[in-house]
Amino acid sequence: MVSSGFNSVFPNKLGYNVDANNGANSIAIQTGGGMNVSLRGRLQLRAFEVNWLRTQFPNTTTNVQNNVRMGTGVIYKF
């Protein structure tokens, strides 16, 4: 997956680049999973869900961003 940051402010070692036409493209990797538990009939419980997203947009250190998303919920199938 390719992600794009356009009309953005990216930090650099000299400060921030605030050019209105500044943009960057990056390779993005996302993976994750979870578990649903059936309760009764069409009702389920999402016991957990975890996703990890890595991007490589410019910053002042490693140019890598790691994001983790966790969730839980109730599912009703129509």
CORJO-V444584 format. One record per backbone hydrogen bond with DSSP energy under -1.0 kcal/mol. CO is the residue of the C=O (numbers start at 0). NH is the residue of the N-H. Records with the same first field share a line. If there is no record, write none. Layout:
CO->NH ; NH
//
This chain:
0->27
2->25
4->23
9->16
11->14
14->11
18->21
21->7
23->4
25->2
28->53
30->51
32->49
34->46 ; 47
36->44
39->42
41->76
42->38 ; 39
43->74
44->36 ; 46
45->72
47->34
48->70
49->32
50->68
51->30
52->66
53->28
54->64
64->54
66->52
68->50
70->48
72->45
74->43
//
